[in-house]
Amino acid sequence: MERGSHAHTHDPRNETVGIYVNGRIVPRPEATVSVFDSGFLLGDGVWEGIRLHNGHLVHIDEHMDRLYEGAKAIDLDIGLTRQEMIQAIEATCRANDMDTGVHIRLVVSRGEKSTPYQSPAANIGGPTIVIIPEWKQPDPAVLERGMTLFTVHVHRGAPDVQDPMWNSLSKLNCIAACIQANKAGADEALMLDPHGFVATCNSTHFFVVRGDEIWTSSGRYCIHGITRATVIEQGRANGYTVREKDFSLTEVYGADEAFVTGTFAGLIPVGSVDGRTLGDGGRGPVTKHLQEAYAEWLEHRYPAQDRS
């Protein structure tokens, strides 16, 4: 069962959901790719997590920016224009009669290989494109109770190792971080940058509240967070001083509150880090205020549509 930032309520409709695989929408049990696929063999590809809310693909332009920039960086030809990709996502949602409360995983790999080998020269044909939509709502208890974090020995790398800006299928460093945190009894991992400053979590972005200021990392060693950017914007619009800066674990342990952000759940409180309780260990007033502000922004930006 998922825990932490991706904890959600079970929806039986997902057992037979239609999944897009290279231009065809097939029932979940029939959605497969080749064992020679670059994503399966090597984690060679890029992906996005996208939210469908009130019939709208939330932040779709920003998601396409990130997807296509990452693909260009690894010299991967997606084979569809941005608009064609958006149309494929929308068609997949329509085929499932989905309107809201949906989380979509878009995966693009370099495609099938003639033999298991790293070089793209071994690839044959075009990319593999998979769109997995699920009815998926965050666990309300987690949104109020929050998560626990554990700082792991697995650091975020520098751009000359594997650029942390890539939203790549090669997530083993984050998986290792997640495993270490789970083994320590925590929900998610807090990861440091190569200099020992706080960078990000293994699947979400991290913020602390200290006095009348909100801090998040410099952003140099984490993926460009789309929800993170919106929360920074909303924090400032609601009168908070929000700083993107280097800070240490000592400053985390002394924080009044903390929270994480992500596409799926928005904002989730953090009650403790490495066994140190933050505030009263629950959702603090600033986190609650920002959760409400984000929800209001979401409804205003992506209002319900008249389907009559």
HELIX and SHEET records of a PDB file:
HELIX    1   1 GLY A    4  HIS A    6  5                                   3    
HELIX    2   2 PRO A   12  THR A   16  5                                   5    
HELIX    3   3 ARG A   28  GLU A   30  5                                   3    
HELIX    4   4 SER A   38  LEU A   42  1                                   5    
HELIX    5   5 ILE A   60  ALA A   73  1                                  14    
HELIX    6   6 ARG A   82  ALA A   95  1                                  14    
HELIX    7   7 PRO A  120  ALA A  122  5                                   3    
HELIX    8   8 PRO A  140  ARG A  145  1                                   6    
HELIX    9   9 PRO A  159  GLN A  162  1                                   4    
HELIX   10  10 LEU A  172  LYS A  183  1                                  12    
HELIX   11  11 ILE A  226  ALA A  237  1                                  12    
HELIX   12  12 LEU A  249  TYR A  253  1                                   5    
HELIX   13  13 PRO A  285  ARG A  301  1                                  17    
SHEET    1   A 6 ARG A  24  PRO A  27  0                                        
SHEET    2   A 6 GLY A  18  VAL A  21 -1                                        
SHEET    3   A 6 THR A 128  TRP A 135 -1                                        
SHEET    4   A 6 VAL A 102  SER A 109 -1                                        
SHEET    5   A 6 GLY A  45  HIS A  53 -1                                        
SHEET    6   A 6 HIS A  56  LEU A  57 -1                                        
SHEET    1   B 8 VAL A 198  CYS A 201  0                                        
SHEET    2   B 8 GLU A 188  LEU A 192 -1                                        
SHEET    3   B 8 MET A 147  THR A 151  1                                        
SHEET    4   B 8 GLY A 266  VAL A 273  1                                        
SHEET    5   B 8 GLU A 257  GLY A 262 -1                                        
SHEET    6   B 8 HIS A 205  ARG A 210 -1                                        
SHEET    7   B 8 GLU A 213  THR A 216 -1                                        
SHEET    8   B 8 THR A 241  GLU A 244  1                                        
SHEET    1   C 5 VAL A 198  CYS A 201  0                                        
SHEET    2   C 5 GLU A 188  LEU A 192 -1                                        
SHEET    3   C 5 MET A 147  THR A 151  1                                        
SHEET    4   C 5 GLY A 266  VAL A 273  1                                        
SHEET    5   C 5 ARG A 276  THR A 277 -1                                        
END                                                                             
